[in-house]
Amino acid sequence: MTRVDFHTNIPDKVAYACRLARKAYGASGKVVLLAADEAQAAQLDEALWTFSDTDFLPHVMAGDALAAQTPIIVTASMSAPLPHTDILVNLGQSIPDGVDRFSRVFEIVSTDEQDAQEGRKRYVAYKKQSYPLTHFVAGQS
């Protein structure tokens, strides 16, 4: 069953998603970064190129001809062809369709009150569906 990890109190969702992608890529994982909208998908694309001076994070937008060979996919829609089902990083405010096809899902929730409220709703919905859940609060040890 899909494992769902909530990461909350995140000040910058895009930068945090880049860090998760770097960690997964370093462990030979394949990642789908699901943006809330097309504008955020473009932000993610740009951030992955400029995130680190020393790390190369190979990525393409979903639907790209090289998507199947590229370990990091960026999309704003779960209806796009997604060649990987290892890890999904959700930056949106709803549970994505087809979440159960992924081995692991990271739900990224910012410090914004509206985003936090939507995150709590997703947590309850996942719990009702008996997904194994963990919760990490950024800034707490």
C-alpha positions in Angstrom: 0.0 0.0 0.0 1.1 3.6 -0.7 2.9 5.2 2.2 2.0 8.9 2.7 4.3 11.3 4.4 3.1 14.7 5.4 5.7 17.4 5.7 4.2 20.5 7.2 5.2 24.0 8.2 7.2 24.4 5.0 8.2 28.0 4.3 9.0 27.4 0.6 7.3 24.5 -1.1 9.2 24.7 -4.4 12.6 24.7 -2.7 11.5 21.9 -0.4 10.3 19.8 -3.4 13.7 20.4 -5.0 15.5 19.1 -1.9 13.2 16.0 -1.8 13.9 15.4 -5.5 17.7 15.7 -4.9 17.5 13.2 -2.1 15.4 10.7 -4.1 17.6 11.1 -7.2 20.7 10.5 -5.0 19.1 7.2 -3.9 18.3 6.2 -7.5 14.6 7.0 -7.0 12.3 8.3 -9.6 10.1 11.2 -8.7 7.0 13.0 -10.0 6.7 16.5 -8.8 3.0 17.5 -8.9 2.6 21.3 -9.0 -0.6 23.1 -7.9 -0.9 24.7 -11.3 1.1 25.5 -14.5 2.7 28.6 -13.0 4.1 26.5 -10.1 5.2 23.8 -12.6 7.2 26.4 -14.4 8.7 27.6 -11.1 9.7 24.0 -10.3 11.3 23.5 -13.7 13.4 26.7 -13.2 14.2 25.9 -9.6 15.5 22.4 -10.5 18.0 24.0 -12.9 19.2 26.6 -10.5 18.7 24.9 -7.1 22.3 23.9 -6.6 25.7 24.9 -8.0 27.0 21.4 -7.5 24.0 19.1 -8.2 22.5 18.3 -11.5 18.9 17.2 -11.2 17.8 15.7 -14.5 14.2 16.5 -15.1 11.6 17.1 -17.8 8.0 18.2 -18.0 5.4 15.4 -18.2 4.7 14.4 -21.8 8.3 15.2 -22.9 9.7 12.6 -25.3 12.5 11.9 -22.8 10.2 11.4 -19.8 10.6 7.6 -19.6 14.4 8.0 -19.4 14.4 11.0 -17.0 14.2 10.4 -13.2 12.4 13.6 -12.2 9.1 14.5 -13.9 7.4 17.9 -13.4 3.7 18.2 -14.0 0.6 20.2 -13.0 -1.8 17.4 -14.0 -2.1 13.7 -13.1 -3.8 13.2 -16.5 -0.5 13.7 -18.2 1.4 10.5 -19.1 3.6 9.6 -16.0 6.2 7.0 -16.6 7.2 6.7 -12.9 5.3 5.4 -9.9 8.0 5.4 -7.2 7.5 8.7 -5.5 5.0 11.5 -5.9 5.6 14.9 -4.3 2.3 16.8 -4.1 2.5 20.5 -3.8 -1.3 21.0 -4.5 -4.2 21.3 -2.1 -6.1 18.2 -3.0 -5.5 14.4 -3.1 -4.4 13.6 -6.6 -6.3 11.1 -8.7 -4.4 7.8 -8.9 -2.3 8.4 -5.8 -2.5 4.7 -5.0 -0.3 3.7 -8.0 2.7 5.3 -6.3 4.8 3.5 -3.7 5.3 6.7 -1.7 3.6 10.1 -1.5 5.0 13.2 0.1 2.3 15.8 0.9 4.0 19.2 1.2 2.1 21.7 3.3 3.2 25.3 3.7 3.0 27.7 6.6 0.1 29.5 4.9 -3.1 28.9 7.0 -5.3 28.1 4.0 -2.8 25.5 2.8 -2.5 24.1 6.3 -6.2 23.8 6.5 -6.4 21.9 3.2 -3.5 19.7 4.3 -5.4 18.7 7.4 -8.4 17.7 5.2 -6.1 15.6 3.1 -4.6 14.0 6.2 -8.1 13.0 7.4 -9.1 11.7 4.0 -6.0 9.5 3.7 -6.5 8.3 7.3 -10.1 7.3 6.5 -8.8 5.3 3.6 -6.3 3.5 5.9 -3.1 4.7 4.2 0.0 4.4 6.4 0.7 8.0 7.5 3.7 9.8 8.9 4.0 13.5 9.8 7.1 15.6 9.9 6.9 19.2 11.1 9.7 21.4 9.7 11.6 23.3 12.3 10.9 20.8 15.1 13.3 18.2 16.3 
